[in-house]
Amino acid sequence: MGAVQLFASLKYPDILGYVGDVLFPSQILSQIIDLIDSGVLFAPSDSADDKLDKIKNYLYQVTNGYPNLSDVHIYYGSRLDVIGKSSLHSLFRMHRLYYRNKQWFSERMGLPMKSGAIVIDGTGKEHVRNAIQKWEESPHKDTSRSMFSAFCDAIEGAKDSRSGGAPQLVGIHRIESARYFGVVHKNRRYFLGLPVPNPENPNNISWFNDVFEITNGSTKKRQFGAQKHKDIISKNS
């Protein structure tokens, strides 16, 4: 955890996030997403490696001489489509980008074979690991909902002064572009980590609550007919 912000392209299956210094990544990654969605940075024919190289080159141009980048980790997630077409056969990649010796480097992150954490980073990572361990000992282990619920629990119980706030949620599916999701946290709506008390059209986006139930954006309750999920913290208290 720590300082974290997530960004999703609305035109491509690509997401970005970071931990570390707040000011630089939040500005630059927002610009990168704007360039992607404007058709300036990526070409439709670009491979995942092409897009990664373009992001690294852009970061190098705008960060040359910028101080205090040693603790910044940028995470880049993308989808690999078969023959350039999204489908159920599409695959995914995740890279960590970091700055050393005035250069940006990247390393490919291994992806789990089942639902699980790809990487845990930031000043609050021990809280996240502890929360995941509790969910992994429950009947709900190895599910997306257990990972997200554990993250919400870690935010709630974190003693780290740099961690807290509302959870953010973005995703890449096997078809279409990346997307943002709304989160109902403590019976309040949040989007991109910011409160949304009175949205004009709340159900224009998809919402999830702290236990990853599909949620109605108007009522802030579990969507009618949606699968019900148990909260192991409440259950065991």
C-alpha positions in Angstrom: 0.0 0.0 0.0 1.4 3.4 0.9 0.9 6.0 -1.8 -1.0 4.2 -4.5 -3.0 5.3 -7.6 -4.5 3.2 -10.4 -5.1 4.2 -14.0 -7.0 2.4 -16.8 -7.1 3.1 -20.5 -10.6 3.4 -21.9 -9.4 2.5 -25.4 -6.8 -0.2 -24.8 -6.5 -3.2 -22.4 -3.8 -1.6 -20.3 -3.7 -0.5 -16.7 -1.0 1.4 -14.7 -0.4 1.8 -11.0 2.4 2.8 -8.7 3.6 2.9 -5.1 6.0 5.4 -3.7 6.4 9.1 -4.2 3.0 10.7 -4.7 3.5 13.8 -6.9 5.5 12.5 -9.9 3.7 9.2 -10.7 0.2 10.6 -10.3 0.9 13.3 -12.8 3.0 11.3 -15.3 0.9 8.2 -15.4 -2.3 10.3 -15.9 -0.5 11.9 -18.9 0.5 8.5 -20.2 -3.1 7.3 -20.1 -4.3 10.5 -21.8 -1.7 9.9 -24.6 -2.8 6.3 -25.0 -6.5 7.1 -25.2 -5.8 10.0 -27.6 -4.0 7.6 -30.0 -0.7 9.4 -29.6 1.4 6.9 -27.7 0.2 3.4 -28.9 -0.7 2.1 -32.4 -3.4 -0.6 -32.7 -0.8 -3.0 -34.1 1.6 -2.6 -31.1 2.5 -5.8 -29.3 2.6 -5.8 -25.5 6.4 -5.5 -25.7 6.1 -2.5 -28.1 3.8 -0.8 -25.6 6.1 -1.5 -22.7 9.0 0.0 -24.6 7.0 3.1 -25.5 6.0 3.6 -21.8 9.7 3.2 -20.7 10.9 5.7 -23.4 8.3 8.2 -22.3 9.2 7.8 -18.7 12.9 8.4 -19.5 12.1 11.6 -21.4 10.0 13.1 -18.6 12.0 11.9 -15.6 15.5 12.7 -16.6 16.9 14.6 -13.7 13.8 14.1 -11.5 14.8 13.5 -7.8 13.5 10.9 -5.4 12.6 8.1 -7.8 14.4 5.3 -6.1 11.3 4.3 -4.1 8.9 4.4 -7.0 7.6 1.2 -8.5 5.3 1.5 -11.5 3.2 -1.6 -12.4 2.0 -2.1 -16.0 -0.7 -4.7 -16.8 -1.7 -5.5 -20.4 -3.5 -8.2 -22.4 -2.0 -10.2 -25.2 -4.6 -10.9 -27.9 -4.3 -13.8 -30.4 -3.8 -12.5 -33.9 -4.6 -9.0 -32.7 -8.2 -9.9 -31.6 -9.5 -10.1 -28.1 -11.0 -13.4 -27.1 -11.3 -16.0 -24.4 -7.9 -17.2 -25.5 -6.2 -13.8 -24.7 -3.4 -13.8 -22.1 -2.2 -11.3 -19.6 1.1 -9.7 -18.6 2.3 -7.7 -15.7 5.6 -5.7 -15.5 7.3 -3.7 -12.7 9.2 -0.7 -13.8 11.8 0.9 -11.6 14.4 3.7 -11.9 18.1 3.0 -11.3 21.3 4.8 -12.4 19.3 7.3 -14.4 17.5 4.6 -16.4 14.1 2.9 -16.4 14.2 -0.9 -16.1 11.4 -3.4 -16.2 10.9 -7.0 -15.0 8.1 -9.3 -15.9 6.0 -10.5 -13.0 4.9 -14.1 -12.8 1.1 -14.6 -12.9 -0.6 -17.2 -10.6 -2.3 -20.2 -12.1 -5.4 -19.4 -10.0 -6.8 -16.2 -8.4 -4.2 -14.7 -6.1 -1.9 -11.8 -5.5 0.6 -11.0 -8.3 2.6 -8.6 -6.3 2.3 -7.0 -2.8 4.2 -3.7 -2.5 4.3 -0.5 -0.6 4.7 0.5 3.1 1.6 -1.4 4.1 2.5 -4.7 2.4 2.8 -6.7 5.7 -0.8 -5.8 6.6 -1.9 -7.0 3.2 0.0 -10.3 3.5 -1.5 -10.9 7.0 -5.0 -10.2 5.7 -4.5 -12.5 2.7 -3.3 -15.3 5.0 -6.5 -15.1 7.0 -8.6 -15.4 3.8 -6.4 -18.2 2.5 -7.3 -20.2 5.6 -11.0 -19.8 4.9 -13.2 -21.7 2.5 -13.1 -18.7 0.1 -9.4 -19.1 -0.7 -8.1 -18.8 -4.2 -10.9 -16.5 -5.4 -10.8 -12.9 -6.6 -13.2 -12.0 -3.9 -10.9 -13.2 -1.2 -8.0 -11.1 -2.6 -10.1 -7.9 -2.8 -11.7 -8.5 0.6 -8.3 -9.1 2.2 -7.0 -5.8 0.7 -10.0 -4.0 2.1 -9.4 -5.6 5.5 -5.8 -4.5 5.4 -6.7 -0.9 4.6 -9.2 -1.0 7.5 -6.7 -2.3 10.0 -3.5 -0.7 8.8 -1.4 1.0 11.4 1.0 2.4 8.8 0.5 6.2 8.6 1.0 6.2 4.8 -1.8 3.6 4.2 -5.5 4.1 4.3 -8.4 5.7 2.4 -10.8 3.9 0.2 -9.8 1.0 -2.1 -9.5 1.5 -5.8 -10.4 -1.1 -8.4 -9.5 -1.4 -12.1 -9.5 -4.4 -14.3 -8.7 -6.0 -17.7 -11.1 -8.7 -19.0 -10.4 -11.0 -21.9 -12.4 -8.7 -24.2 -12.8 -5.0 -24.6 -10.6 -2.3 -23.0 -9.6 -1.8 -19.4 -12.2 -0.3 -17.1 -12.6 1.4 -13.8 -15.0 0.1 -11.1 -16.8 1.9 -8.3 -16.4 0.7 -4.7 -19.0 0.9 -1.9 -16.8 1.1 1.2 -18.3 1.6 4.7 -21.6 2.3 3.0 -20.2 5.2 1.0 -19.5 5.3 -2.8 -16.0 5.8 -4.1 -14.6 6.1 -7.6 -10.8 6.3 -8.2 -10.5 6.5 -4.5 -12.6 9.7 -4.2 -16.0 10.0 -2.6 -19.0 10.1 -4.9 -21.9 11.1 -2.5 -24.6 11.9 -5.1 -23.8 10.6 -8.6 -26.2 11.6 -11.3 -26.1 8.2 -13.0 -24.7 5.8 -10.5 -25.3 2.7 -12.5 -23.4 3.9 -15.5 -20.5 2.0 -14.0 -20.2 -1.3 -12.2 -19.9 -1.3 -8.4 -18.5 -3.8 -5.9 -18.6 -3.7 -2.1 -15.9 -4.7 0.4 -16.6 -8.4 0.0 -16.6 -8.1 -3.8 -20.4 -8.5 -4.3 -21.9 -6.9 -7.4 -23.5 -3.8 -5.9 -26.3 -1.4 -6.9 -24.8 2.1 -7.3 -28.1 3.7 -6.3 -28.9 1.7 -3.2 -25.4 0.7 -2.2 -26.7 -2.7 -1.5 -25.9 -6.1 -3.1 -27.4 -6.1 -6.6 -30.7 -8.1 -6.7 -29.9 -11.6 -7.9 -26.1 -11.2 -7.4 -24.1 -13.9 -5.6 -23.9 -13.3 -1.9 -20.4 -13.4 -0.4 -19.5 -13.9 3.3 -17.2 -11.7 5.2 -15.0 -13.9 7.3 -14.1 -11.1 9.7 -17.7 -10.5 10.6 -18.4 -14.2 10.6 -15.7 -14.9 13.1 -16.3 -11.9 15.4 
